[in-house]
Amino acid sequence: MPAPLLTRCTLLLGLLLPLSGVAAELYRYVDGKGVTVLSRQGVPPELIGKGYEVLNDQGRVVRVIPPAPTPEEYARMQAQKARASSDAQLLRLYTNLDDVDRARERKLAELDGVIGIARGNLQSVRSQQANLQSKAADHERAGQQVPENLLAQINAANDEQQRLKRDIARYKEARAQAEAGFAADRARLSELFDGAARKP
C-alpha cells in the first residue's frame, strides 16, 4: 500500500475509533397513541412537554425529564413560591408576635393622626363656609346681589369639603386594610413559629 494511502487510512481509522467508543443514548417516551417508544433520534418537539427518560447503552435510566406542569399545577407552584417569599419577608420583619403588635399600634396611631387632622380641617372649612353663606344671606336680605367673589369662595369651600371627605374615607379604608393586614401577618407568624417549634 502506498504511503500516502496508508496515512489516509490511518487518519480515517483514528477518527472512527473514538466514535465507536461513545455510549449511545436512548430516549424513551410515549407517543401520541400512548405507545412507549425507544429512539436514538431524540424526542419529537411536540412530545417533550410530556416528559421522557434517557437511557444508556445498557438500558439503564440515566436521566428523567419530568412532564411540564399543567396550568393548574403551575398556578399552584407559583402560589407556593409567593407564599414562601411572603413568609421569608415576615420572618425578616418580625422576630416575635409582640413586634407585630407594636408595628400595628404605630401604624394605626399614624393613620388616626392623619384622620384627626383631616377632620379638623373639614370642621374649619365648614365654619368658613357658614360665615361666607351668612354674608351672602346679608346681601340678599339687603336686596343686593351676592358678589361674584363671595359666591366663588362659597363654591371653593364646598369643593374643599368634598375633597376632605374623600380623603377621610380613603384614610379610614387604609386603616381598615392595615388592621386586616396586621391580623393576617400575626396569624401567619403564629403558624410559622408553631411549626418551627414542633420540628425535632
N, C-alpha and C positions, 0 to 999 in steps of 0.2 A: 504494500500500500504506500503510495507516495506520501512524503512527509506533510505537505500542506493538507491533504485529505485526512490524514491521521490526526492532525491538530484540530481540524474542524470537528471530527467525530468525538474527540476527547472533550472539547468545549461543550458540545451539544449534550453529551452524557453527563457532564458536570452540572449543566442547567437542569436536566431532568431528574437527577437523583434527589436533590432537595425536595422537589415537588412530590415525589413518591413517598417521602417520609412524613409529609404533612398529614395530620389526622383530619379526615374529612368530617364535617359536622352534618348531622341530620336534623331536620326540622319536623316536628310532629305537631299537627294541628287538625282541627275539624273543619271540613269544607262546608259549603252552603247546603249540602244534602245530609249533613250530620255524619258523614263518613270520616273516620280518622285517616289522615294522610301522612306518610313519611316521604320527605323530599330533601334532596340536596340543593335544590334551586332556591330555597327560601320560602317565605310565606307570602301569598298574594297580598298586595296592599289593602284590599278591601276586607281581608280577614285578620289583619294584625290586631285590630281592636278587640278581637275575641280571645286573645291570648294564645300562647303556644309554648312548646318546650324545645330546647336544644339538646341533642344527644351526641355523645362522642361515637367513635367508630366501633366501640364495644356495645353500643346501645344503651349506655347509662346516661341518665339525665344530668346535664352539667349546668343548665340554666333554665329557670321557669319565668316566662314573661306573663304576668297575670292579665286578665281581661281589663279593658278600660272600664272605669266605673260608669254606672248608669247615671242619668241626670239626678235621680233621687239620691243615689249614693254620693254623688259629687256634692250635692247640696248639703247632705248630712256631714260629709267630711269638712266642708267649708264652715259649717256651723260649729263643729267641734274645734276647728282651728281658731275661729273667732272667740269661742268660749275660753280656750286655753290662753289666748293672748289677753283677754279681759281679766282672767284670774291672775295672770302674772303681774298685770298692772296694779290690781287691787293689793296684792301682796307686797308690791314695792311701795305703795302709798301708805298702807296701814300695817302696823305690827301687832295690833290687838283691837278689840271691839271698842275700847274706850277712845281710841284715836278717831274712829268713825263718828262717835257721839260728839266729840269735841269739834270735829270738822263740820258736822251738821249744825251745831249750835252757832258756830261762827258764820256760816253761810246764811242761815235763816235770820240771824241778827242783822247781817248786812242788808238783806232784802227787806226786812222790816223797816230798817232805817230809810231806805230808798222810798218805800211806800209811804212812810210818815212824812217825808219831805214833799212828795208829790201831793199828798192830801193837804198839807199846809199851804202849798202853792194854789191848789184848787180853791180852798177857802178864801184865800186872799183875792183871787181873781173874781170869785162870786161877790165879795164885798165891793170890789171896784165896779163890777157891772151893776150892782144895785145902786151905787152912788150915781153912776152915769145915767141909769134909767130914771132915777129921781130927778136929775137935772133936765132930762128930756121931757118928763112929765110937767115940770115947772114951766118950760117953754110952751107946751101945749095948753096948759091952763091959762097962760097969759095971752093965748091966741096967737102965739108966734110959731113960726116954722122951726122945727128942730134943725140946728146947724148940721151941715154935712159931716164936719169933722167929728161931731159928737156921735152921730149915727155910725161912722166908721169905727170909732173907739168901742162902741157897744158891740158891733159885729166882731171886732177883733177879740174882745173879751169873751164872747160866746165861743169863737173858734178855739181860743186858748183853753177854755173849759173842756171842750170836746177832746182836745189833744191830751190834756192831763188825765181825763177819764180813761182814754185808751191806754195811756202809759200805766196807770194804776192797775188796769185789768191785765196788762202784759206782765207787770211785776208780780201780781198775785198768781198768775199762771206759772211764772218761773219759780215762785216759792213752792207751789204745789208739786211741780216737777222735781225740784231739788229734794223735797221731803220724800217723795216716792223713790227717787234715785238713791238717797242715803239708806232708806229702809231696805231696798233691794241689795245694795252693797253689803249692808250689815248681815243680812240673811245669808248671802253667798259666802261671806268671810267666815261666818259661823260654821257653815258646811265644810269649808276648806280646812278650818282649824280642827274640827271634829274628826274629819277624815285623816288628817295628819297625825292626830293623837291616837287613832285606832291602829295605825300601821305599826308592825312589830319593830 
